[in-house]
Amino acid sequence: MLTKRGKYALRAVIYLGRHRERGPILIQEVAEKEQIPKKFLEAILRDLRNEGILQSKMGKGGGYQLAVAPAKITLGEIIRTIDGPLAPIPCASQTAYAPCSDCPTVEACMIRAVMRDVRDASAGILDGTTVQMLLDRSAALEAETKRTLHFDI
């Protein structure tokens, strides 16, 4: 399940992607516009910076911005950075595998087999979806909403 921290990370990265032409953006602005507690957001942005998704600049004109193009940042990368592995149980994880203490045999466990399918499906969607794709989708929805409103008048 996506944690609140993971959801905030996605919202912050999308906000920074939407306004990337402005350069670094202050944490305070992102927190206010996305309604994310500032202290919570600081830790999230620091983790994303440490992973190379964001970069920061100190001083006047400082703040956070994307470190790479939005087309190169996947949702899976953001979620793994903030929430850890995508697998719903440790024995189904590719990056943080750990056997279950109550499972007699990992190889024959049907729960693990299904949870690996869940992990693979989730990873396929999240690793195949970039921030740019969400920005494009958002712009298309905005354009459609404006067209609909225009015709309703």
N, C-alpha and C positions, 0 to 999 in steps of 0.2 A: 504494500500500500504506500502511496505517496504521502510523505509526512508534510506537515505544515511548513517545515523548513525547506523541503524540496520544492514545494509549490511556490514559496516566496522566492527561491532562487530562480525558478523559471520565469516568474513575473519580472524580476529585476533584470535578468539578462535580456528578455524581450524588450523591456523599456529602454535599456541601453542600446539595443540593436535598432530600435525605432528612431532613436535620436543620435545615432553614431556620428552623423555629419557635424555635430556640435563639439565633438571632442570630449574630454573628461567631464563627467557630471557629478555633482556633489551627492554624497550619501543622503543628505537631508532632503533633496529634491526627489530622489527615487523613493525614499521612505514615505514622503507626503503624497506623492502622486499615486503610488501603488498601495498605500495604507498598510505599510509594514513597520512594525516597531523598529526604531533606528538602531538600538543596541543589538537587536536580533539580526538586523540586516548587516551591520558591520562585520559580524562574525561570518556570515554567509559569503559576503563579498571577499573577505580575506581568504577563505577557503578556495573560492573560485579563482582568485588571483594566484594563489600558491600552486594551483593545478594548471595555470597558463591559459585559462579561458578569458580572464580579465587582466587588465593592467591598471596600475594606479599612478597618479602623479601627485606629489605633495605641493603645498604652497598655493600661491595665487594662480587661479586658472586650473587648479587641481581637481581631482575626483577620480572616478572610475570610468573605464571604457572597455569595449571588447578588445581583446588582444589579437584576434584573428577575424576574418570576415564571417558574418552570420551564416553563410552557406557552409562553413567548415566546422560549426559547432552543432553537435547533435544533442537532442534532449537526453539520450542515454548517458552521454558524457557528463552532463550537468547533474542528473539524478544520482549517478554513481559517486560523483564527487561529494555530494551533500548527504545522501542517504545510504550509501554503500551499495552492495550487490543488489541486482534486480530479482534474484531468485527468492521465492517466498519462504524457502527453508534452506538451512545451511548445506545439506547434502546435495542440493540441486544447483548450487552455485559453481560457476566456472572460475571465479576470481577469489572466492573466500570459502572454498570447500571445507566442510567439517562433517564427520559422520554423526548421525543422530545417536544419542546414548541409549535410546530404547528400541533401536532397530537391530534385529538379529543378523540380517544380511543385507548389506547395501545393494548388491547386484540384483537381488530378487525383489526388492521393495517396489511395489506398484505405486505407492504414494510418491516416492521419489521420481519414478518414471513420469507420472502426470505433472508433477511440479517442475520437472525439466522441460516438459512441453510448454507449460505456462511461462517459464523463464525465456524459452526460445521465442515464443510468440511476442512477449513483451519486448524483448531485446530487439527483435526484428522491426517492430514499429518504432520504438524509441531511438534506435540507432539509425533508422532510415528516415527520421524526421529531423530537419535542421531548423535552427532559429529563423533562417531566411524563409523557409517554407511557411512558418507561422506568420511571419511579417507579411508575406504575399497573401496568405489566406485572410489575414485581418484587413488588408487593403481592399481585397475583393469584396469582403462583407460590408465594409464601409461604403464602397461604391454602390453596391446593390441596395443598401439601406437608403442612400441619397436618391437613387433612381426611384425607388418605391415611394419615398416621401414626396418627391417631385410630382409623381403621377397621381398621388392621393389628394393633392391640393386643388 
